[in-house]
Amino acid sequence: MPAITAIIATWNELPQNLERTVDGLRGHGVRVAVVEDGPVRLGCGYRRNQGILAASTELVFLCDAHMDFEPGFFNAMASEMAAHPDAVVVGRMQSMDHGWRDIAGHLYAGAEIQTEYEAPGGQYVPIAARWRRKHEGGAAQIGAVMGACYGFTRSHYERMGRPLSILRGWGCDEELLSIASYMVGGCVRLMMPVARHMYAAPRQRPIELTPADILHIWGNRLAMLRAIPMKPETRDRLAEWLRRTDYAERNWVELIGDVATRNNDIRRMYHALAMPAMPFEEYLEKWCNGRTAEDREKDKQDGERMMKADKTRTTKNGKKIGRPRKVPEVAKAEAVVDMGLPCRHCGERYGHKVVRTYDNENRLMKCEKCGGHFIAVRGVAV
């Protein structure tokens, strides 16, 4: 079997779960790199990106710190990646309880992308990977990966523009990898061997989301819309869906500022996908929203169960996860007209106003024609 490096990004993980996962991986002949998310919490995606760049093998595999793998899983993974070096390869995923026992009825076969998804708790997610519960036949192309049990070559990751580098906080890993793989001419492939993943794994201490954590989570969803080349009308529609979320609308300026700190990474990914083998809209037409009524009903049940579990999870100020935090209003900047800079939404070059200037001298602009906001970085609209 060719050498594979398994990359585990951890935070607040129970040592016994991490140790069991690492021992299991090594028993399969896999190298292991554990990347701790600290002392500054930058999130799972960002830490996985660090692990990928530091890996000494061409084949890399991303997983969580509370997983088990059936015999032959990594032989199959290596074979699939060798046969399809332009693919992101995912195994089937079986959920386990906290005693490492299978949960009946929770065997998944990758995912499909859903746009304009309304998640529990009034969260409007523009692009979301959602579980596939049924799969007939053997290995095949599917729309998206899911379940922290997928791998790819480092060369393919570079061709995609290092998608995980644009992330901070939690979420959007699967969506970015899946979409980018297809856009650069690759694909997502499902293989039949099963990885087992502990559902809602317990932590050393209760999860407490800081205001910065919440900002990063929603910033990831906006950053994804910036990094993926798409038609302006598609981007505007998905951005408007995101802004239906109370938190996103009330903190929109802060979200734009958070995303602006990632501009170098966003530009890298955007340019890698700028001449796509499969345009984003074509990807959506082929792979998006193909899930069954049974899938949606089980999503609803899963969402209700997770909402009940989340009642025990709070932020550091004691508020429930997802509840919008109060932030001081940003002082209105003096209206300064900027001439000749094209709006990234409508293309209008004149009459934009500077809403805010950041410490790094980037500026938040508002187009007087369409009302859209964009960031000006050294005279370039992004």
N, C-alpha and C positions, 0 to 999 in steps of 0.2 A: 504494500500500500504506500503511495506517495505520502510524504510528510505533510501533516495538517496541523495548524495552530488554532486551538480553540481559545477565543477571547471572551473573558467573563468580566463585565463591568459590574462592580458591587458597591452597595452603600447600605450600611446598617444591617448587614446580612447575619443570620445566625451562623456561628462558626461551624457547627456540626453539619448544617446543610451544605455549606461551601466545601467542607472537607470531603463529604460523601460524593459531591459532584466532581470535584477534582480527581479523587481516587478512581471514580468510574471512568472518566475520560482517559486517564493514564492507562487504565486497564485495557482500553481499546487501542493503545499505541499512539495516542494523540498528545501532542505538546500542548501545554496550557499556559496562558498569560492572563493573570488576574490584574485588573486595573481598578484601583480604589478611587471612588469619586469623592475626593477631599484633598486638603482641608476646605478649598473653595468648591462648592457643589456646582458643577457644570453640566451634569446630566449624563444619562446612559449613552445616548447617541454620540456625544462629543468624546466620551472616554473610549467608546468602541473605536471611533476614528483614530484616536491615539494608538490603540492597540494594533489596529490594522497596519498603520504606517511603521510601527516598530517591529512587526513580525518578520521573522527570518525565512519563512516559507512562502511559496507562491499561493498555496491553498490556505484560506482562512475560513473559520467557522465561528458564528456568533451564537452564544447561548447564555442562559441565566445561571445563577448560583444555586439552583434548587431543581436539578434535572437528572434524569437517568436515561440511558439509551439501550435499546435492545441489541442483541448480538448481530453483527454484520452491518450496523447502521453506517459506520464510517467507511467501510469498504465500498458500500453502495454510493455514499456521498462522493468519495474520491473518484469512482468510476464515472458518475454523472458529470462532475466538474471537468474530468479529462475529456469526455465525449462532447461536452458543451461548455467550452471555456468562456463563451459570451453569455452565460446564463447565471442567474441567482437560483440556487437549488435549495429546495425546502423539503423536509420530511413531514410525514403525518405527525400530529401531536395529540397525545392522550393526557388529559388532566388527571392529577393525583390529589388526594387529600393530604393533610399534614402528617399522616402516618405512612406516606409513600405508597398508598394503595390507589388503584385505578378508580375513577369516578364513572359509573355506568352512564352511557349516553353522551360522553364528552370526548369523542374521537373526532378530530378535525383534519381537513385536507387542504391546508393553505387558506387563501382568502381571495376575495374579489374586492375591487375598489367601489365604493359608493360615494357619489357626490351629493352635496347638500343634505348631509345626514343630521337628523335631530336626535341628539343623545339625551339620556335621562338628565333631569335637573335643568332643563332649559338651555342646553349647550348646543349651539349650531356649528357643526364641524363641516368645513367646505369639502375636504377630501379625507375619507376614512377607509381603512382596510377593515373588512368585516368577514367573519369566519365562513368557510365553506364546510358544510357538515356531511355532504355526500359526495362520493367520487366513485364512478364505475370504471373498471379497467385498471391498467397499470400506470407506469410513469407517463406523464403528459405535461403539456404546457397549460398553465393556468394564469389568472390575472395578477395575483399578488402573493407575497409570502406573509406568514404570520406565525407567532408562537415561539420566537427565540430559538429556532433550530434550523438555521439556513447558512449556506456558505457560498463562496465565489472565489475567483482568482483575484489577486491583488492588481493584475494588469487590467481586468475588467473594471475594478473599482476606480482606478485612475481614469479610464476612458469615460466613466460616468461623472467625473468631476468631483470625486470624494463627497458624495451626498451627505454623509453623516457629519461632516465638518461644519455644516450650517446650523446644527442643532445645539440648543442649550436646554437644560431641564429634561422633562420626560415627553416622549411621544414623537410620532411621525417617522420613525426609522423605517418601518415596513413600506409605508407609502412612497417615500423617496427612493428607496432601493428598487422597488418594483417598477415604478414609472420610468425612472432613469434607465434601467436595464433595457426596456423596450425601446425607448427613444433613441438610444445609441446603436440600435440594430440587434440587440440581444433578446432575451426572454426571461421568463420565470418558469422553472420546471419543478414539478412535484414528483417525488419518489415515494415508494410504498413503505420502507422501513419506518418504525415509529420511535419518536422521542417522547419521553414522559416529563411533564412539567407540573410542579406543585402549584395548585390554584391558590391565589391570595396568600402567598407564603408569609409566615410570621416573621417579625423582625426583632432585633435586640431591644428596641424601644418603640413606642407608638410613632407612626409617621406624622410629622408636623411640617406642613408646607409653609414656608415663609412667603411674604409678599413677592420677593424676587423669584421664588420657585414658580408661583402662579403666573407671573409676568412672562417667564421663559416658556411655560407650557403653551400659552396662547400666542406668544411670539413665534414659536415653531410653526404654527399653522399659517401665520402671515408670511414668515420667511419662505415657506414652501411655495406660496403663490408668487413670490418674487424670483425664486431660483429656477422655476420650471417655465421655459418659453411657451407661451400660449397666446391665443388671440386676445386683444384688449377687452372685447366684450365678454369672453370667458372669465378672464381675471376679475373684471368688475363685478360680474354676477356672483362669483365665489366669494369675493371680498365683502359684498353686501350681505351674503348669507352669514359670514363670520360675524359681521357687525350686529346681527340680530341678537347675539349673545349679550346679555346685559353687561357682563364684565368687560367684554371687548369694546363695546360702544363707549362705556364710561371711561375707559383707559386707552382710547385709541392713539392719542398722541404719545403716551408712554410706550405703547406697543411698537409704534413706528420708530421711536428712538432706540428701543431694545434691538430691533431688527437692523438698524443702521450700524450697530457695533459689529455686525457680522458681514458687512458688505464685501470684504475681500473674498471670503469663502463663497458667498452667494454669487459673485461675479464669476468665480472659477467654474461653478456648476452650470451657471447660465450659458457661458461660452462653450462648455463641453457639449451642451444639448442644443445649441443655437441652430444647427443644421441637421435636424433629426431624421433618422431613417424612418421613424414612425412619429408623426406629429402628435402632440398631446391630445387633440380632439379626436384623432383617429384611434388612439389608444382607448379613450373613453368609449367610443362607439363600439369597439370590439370587446372590451373587457369589463366595462363598468355596469353596475346595477343589474347583474345577471343572476342574482340570488333568488331563492324560492320563497314562497309564503311561509313554509315551515321554518326556514332560516330566520325570517323576520320575527316570527312568533317566539322562537327560542331566544333571539336577541332581546326581546322585550322581557322575557322571564329572567335572563341573565342580568339585564339592567336593573330590574327591581331588586334582585338579590344583592347586587353590588351597592345599590343605594342604601339598603339596610345595613350592610357592612360599613359603609362610609359614615354612618352616624356616630361611630366610635372614633373616627379620625378627625382631627382638628388641626387648625393652624396654630402657630405659637401664641396668637392672641385669643385662642379659645373658640374661634368661629369655625363653622362647618366648611369643608372643602367646597370650592366652587362659589361660595358666597362672595359677592364683590366687596373688595375692601374700599374704604374711604381714603382718598388721596387728596392732598391739597391741590387746588386748581392752579394750573400753570399760568403765571402772569402773562398777559397778552403783550407780545412784542410790538414795537412800533411798526406800523405798516410800511414796509419798504418794497418798492417795485423793482423787480429783477427783469431785465430786458434780454430777449434773445435765447432763453433756455427752454427747450421744448418740453411740454408736459408729457409724461410717460403714458398718460391715459388717452388724451385726445390729440396730442401733437401741437397744440397751440403754443406759440413762442413768446407771447407778450402779455404783460399785465399780471404776472404771478406775484404773490405776496409772501414775504418771509414771516412764517409763523413763529419759528423758534430757531436759535442758533446754539449748537452744542459745543461742548468744550473742545472737541477736535475740529471745530470750524465747519463741520457739516451743517446743512441747513434744512429744516422742514419747510417745504413750500406748499402753497395752496394756489391752484389754478383758478383764475377768475372766470374762465369760460365754463369749465365743467364742474368745478368745486372739488376736484380730486386732490389728494395729498401725495407728495412724493419727496424723496430726499435728494438734495443737491450735494454731491461730493466733488469738491474742487472743480465746480462748474459743469459737472456731468449729472444728468438726471438719471436716477436709478429707482 
